[in-house]
Amino acid sequence: MQTKKLLLTLTLLLAVLIQVQAITLEKKLIGQWQYSAPTAPPNYSTGQINFNQDGEKLKGELVIEGQKVEFSQITTKGEEVSVSIYLESTLITIKFKIVNDKLEGGAETPDGPVAVTAVRKK
């Protein structure tokens, strides 16, 4: 009986810690980021990523040549954030990690992987 209580307590504690870590990551993401994807097609190689908090939900968008495209999905897991966006009717998934106040990661595209980095705009 004690083992079950201990296991339940540890499981709940782990769930709380994971939730706190996700909230902390989301707060680090909020703001404007200037991105660079040198191997992407020219009209997608630079732009801006914006993250904001809408109630309890994290929202975001990609700004390319003045056009805003909202992320269809944003998920955080550990120290990684994954965003999904439709560009030219194609679903693109981009995964990032925050490293020294920079976003580093890559996008999975139909033409293959594309490295993406972003720095916070001051």
C-alpha positions in Angstrom: 0.0 0.0 0.0 2.8 2.4 0.9 4.6 1.7 -2.4 1.4 2.5 -4.4 1.1 5.9 -2.5 4.8 6.6 -3.1 4.5 5.8 -6.8 1.4 7.9 -7.2 3.0 10.8 -5.4 6.1 10.6 -7.6 4.0 10.4 -10.8 2.0 13.5 -9.8 5.2 15.3 -8.9 6.8 14.4 -12.3 3.6 15.6 -14.1 3.7 19.0 -12.3 7.4 19.4 -13.1 6.8 18.7 -16.8 4.0 21.3 -16.8 6.1 23.9 -15.1 9.0 23.3 -17.5 6.6 23.8 -20.5 5.2 27.1 -19.0 8.8 28.3 -18.5 9.7 27.5 -22.1 6.6 29.2 -23.4 7.5 32.4 -21.5 11.0 32.3 -23.0 9.5 32.1 -26.5 7.1 35.1 -26.2 8.3 38.0 -28.4 9.6 38.6 -31.9 12.4 36.6 -33.5 14.3 37.3 -36.7 14.8 34.0 -38.5 17.2 32.8 -41.2 17.0 29.7 -43.3 19.8 30.1 -45.9 19.0 26.9 -47.9 15.2 27.6 -48.2 13.8 29.1 -51.4 14.7 32.9 -51.5 11.3 34.2 -50.5 11.3 32.0 -47.4 15.0 32.4 -46.4 14.4 35.3 -44.0 11.5 36.7 -42.0 10.1 37.0 -38.5 8.5 34.6 -36.0 6.2 36.1 -33.4 5.0 34.3 -30.3 2.4 35.7 -27.9 0.3 34.5 -25.1 -3.5 34.4 -25.7 -5.0 33.5 -22.3 -3.4 30.3 -21.4 -2.6 29.4 -25.0 0.7 30.1 -26.8 0.1 31.4 -30.3 2.4 32.3 -33.1 2.9 33.4 -36.7 5.5 33.6 -39.4 5.9 36.9 -41.2 7.4 36.6 -44.7 7.6 39.6 -47.0 5.0 41.4 -44.9 2.5 38.5 -45.1 1.5 36.9 -41.8 0.7 33.2 -41.6 -0.5 31.8 -38.3 1.0 28.5 -36.9 -1.7 25.8 -37.1 -0.1 24.0 -34.1 2.5 24.8 -31.4 3.7 22.1 -29.0 6.3 22.2 -26.3 8.1 19.2 -24.9 11.0 19.5 -22.5 13.3 22.2 -24.0 11.9 21.8 -27.6 9.1 23.6 -29.4 7.5 22.3 -32.5 5.4 24.5 -34.8 3.3 23.5 -37.8 2.4 25.9 -40.6 0.8 25.6 -44.0 2.8 27.3 -46.7 1.5 27.1 -50.3 -1.0 24.4 -49.1 1.9 22.2 -47.7 2.2 21.4 -44.1 5.7 22.3 -42.8 6.9 21.3 -39.3 9.7 23.3 -37.7 11.4 22.1 -34.5 13.5 24.5 -32.3 15.5 24.5 -29.1 16.4 27.6 -27.2 20.2 27.9 -27.0 21.7 31.0 -25.4 18.6 33.1 -26.3 18.6 31.9 -29.9 16.2 29.4 -31.6 18.1 26.6 -33.4 16.5 23.9 -35.3 15.2 22.9 -38.7 12.1 22.5 -40.9 10.9 19.3 -42.5 9.9 20.2 -46.1 8.9 18.2 -49.2 12.3 19.1 -50.6 14.1 17.8 -47.5 15.4 19.3 -44.2 16.2 23.0 -43.9 18.3 24.5 -41.1 16.6 27.4 -39.3 18.0 29.8 -36.7 16.4 32.8 -35.1 17.5 35.6 -32.8 15.3 37.6 -30.5 14.5 41.1 -31.8 15.3 43.8 -29.2 
